Amino acid sequence: EINPERVESLFNLGNAYAKKCEPQEAVNYFSQALELEPNLASALNNRGLVYTGMGNQTAAIADFEAALKIDPESQVVPFNLSIAYQRMDSLYLALDFVNIALQRDSSKAPFYLHKGTILIQLDQQKAALENYSKAIKISPEMPVVYNNIGNVYSQVDKVEEAQKSYEKAKAILDWVPVFNIE
């Protein structure tokens, strides 16, 4: 009989080691949890994320696909598949999966940011800018979006627009709250 508390403990240990940047330990604990509960989509997803960080996109994709079979309505698993496929330079698959993620949840700025990055790689600057604009509308304080917009404008020789975007990114990064600690 499966002890759900043991599965949860192993899963939590996997998360803890992932956060500590100890990927092999994280993979080991996620794998142990999956031995006890093979249909634990969250463990498959998280192990896939660790594999992505380790550069093992093939293993990551296998885990993400297995997680998606268990939880076909997931919003985050298609996004993670998109990242793995992008890292393998399978850009059209990456685009397909980020579009699925956006169909399921269009309120996530990182989804639009990621889609814009893929579109840049596909030499679709105008579409990339549209996605970056959507990301800004959702989360206006993401400096990476402004930096990426600046990069697009630089590529098409719109120097003033590029400079404005870079300055906006810098302004966000330079803002640091000052606390008076006594």
C-alpha positions in Angstrom: 0.0 0.0 0.0 1.3 3.5 -0.9 2.0 5.8 2.0 0.9 9.3 0.7 3.0 11.0 3.4 6.1 9.2 2.2 5.4 10.2 -1.4 4.9 13.8 -0.3 8.1 13.8 1.7 10.1 12.5 -1.2 8.5 15.1 -3.5 9.3 17.9 -1.1 12.9 16.7 -0.7 13.1 16.8 -4.5 11.9 20.4 -4.5 14.3 21.3 -1.7 17.3 19.9 -3.5 16.2 21.6 -6.7 16.1 24.9 -4.9 19.5 24.3 -3.4 20.8 23.7 -7.0 21.7 20.1 -6.3 20.1 18.6 -9.4 21.1 15.0 -9.1 19.7 14.7 -5.6 16.5 16.4 -6.8 16.2 13.9 -9.6 16.8 11.0 -7.2 14.0 12.1 -4.8 11.6 12.9 -7.6 12.3 9.5 -9.0 11.7 7.8 -5.7 8.4 9.6 -5.3 7.5 8.4 -8.9 8.4 4.8 -8.0 5.7 4.9 -5.4 3.2 7.1 -7.3 3.9 6.9 -11.1 1.0 9.2 -11.9 2.3 12.2 -9.9 2.2 14.8 -12.6 3.9 17.4 -10.4 6.9 15.2 -9.7 7.2 14.5 -13.5 7.0 18.2 -14.2 9.5 19.2 -11.5 11.9 16.4 -12.5 11.6 17.6 -16.1 12.5 21.1 -14.9 15.6 19.8 -13.2 16.6 17.9 -16.3 16.1 21.1 -18.4 18.5 22.9 -16.0 21.0 20.0 -16.4 20.8 20.3 -20.2 19.1 16.9 -20.6 16.3 18.1 -22.8 15.4 14.6 -24.0 14.7 13.4 -20.5 12.9 16.7 -19.7 10.6 16.3 -22.7 9.8 12.7 -21.8 8.8 13.8 -18.3 6.8 16.8 -19.5 5.0 14.6 -22.0 4.2 12.0 -19.3 3.0 14.8 -17.0 0.8 16.2 -19.8 -0.8 12.7 -20.3 -1.7 12.6 -16.6 -2.8 16.3 -16.5 -3.9 17.2 -20.0 -5.3 20.6 -18.9 -2.1 21.8 -17.3 -1.1 25.4 -18.1 2.5 25.1 -17.0 3.6 21.8 -18.6 3.1 23.0 -22.2 5.1 26.1 -21.2 7.9 23.9 -19.9 7.8 21.7 -23.0 8.2 24.9 -25.0 11.3 25.8 -23.1 12.8 22.4 -23.6 12.0 22.3 -27.3 13.5 25.8 -27.7 16.7 24.7 -26.1 16.9 21.9 -28.7 16.3 24.4 -31.5 13.0 22.9 -32.3 11.5 26.3 -32.6 8.2 25.4 -34.3 7.4 22.8 -31.6 8.4 25.4 -29.0 6.0 27.9 -30.5 3.2 25.3 -30.7 3.5 24.5 -27.0 3.8 28.1 -25.8 0.6 28.8 -27.8 -1.1 25.9 -26.0 0.0 27.4 -22.7 -1.3 30.8 -23.7 -4.6 29.3 -24.8 -5.0 27.9 -21.3 -3.9 31.0 -19.5 -3.3 34.3 -21.3 -2.6 36.2 -18.0 1.0 35.1 -17.6 3.6 37.6 -18.7 6.4 35.0 -18.9 4.4 33.1 -21.5 4.4 36.1 -23.8 8.0 36.9 -23.0 9.0 33.3 -24.0 6.9 33.4 -27.1 8.5 36.7 -28.1 12.0 35.1 -27.7 11.0 32.2 -29.9 9.6 34.6 -32.5 12.9 36.5 -32.5 14.7 33.3 -33.2 12.3 32.7 -36.1 13.1 36.2 -37.4 9.6 37.5 -36.7 10.4 40.8 -35.0 7.0 42.4 -35.4 5.2 39.5 -33.9 7.8 39.3 -31.1 7.2 43.0 -30.3 3.5 42.4 -30.1 4.1 39.6 -27.6 6.5 41.7 -25.6 3.8 44.5 -25.5 1.3 42.0 -24.1 3.9 40.9 -21.4 4.3 44.6 -20.4 0.6 45.2 -20.1 0.4 42.3 -17.7 3.6 43.0 -15.8 5.1 46.4 -16.6 8.1 46.0 -14.3 9.9 43.2 -16.1 13.3 44.6 -17.2 14.1 41.7 -19.4 11.1 42.5 -21.6 12.3 46.1 -22.2 15.8 44.7 -22.8 14.5 42.3 -25.4 12.5 45.1 -27.1 15.7 47.2 -27.2 17.4 44.2 -28.9 14.7 44.0 -31.5 14.9 47.7 -32.3 18.7 47.5 -32.5 18.4 44.8 -35.1 16.2 46.9 -37.3 18.3 50.1 -36.8 15.7 52.0 -34.7 18.4 53.3 -32.4 16.2 55.8 -30.4 13.5 53.3 -29.7 16.2 50.8 -28.6 17.8 53.3 -26.3 14.4 54.2 -24.7 13.8 50.5 -24.0 17.2 49.9 -22.6 16.8 53.0 -20.4 13.5 51.7 -19.1 15.1 48.3 -18.2 17.9 50.1 -16.5 15.5 52.3 -14.5 13.6 49.3 -13.3 16.9 47.5 -12.3 18.3 50.7 -10.6 15.2 51.1 -8.4 16.1 49.8 -5.0 14.0 50.6 -2.0 16.0 52.3 0.7 15.3 51.2 4.3 16.5 53.0 7.3 17.6 50.2 9.7 18.7 51.3 13.2 
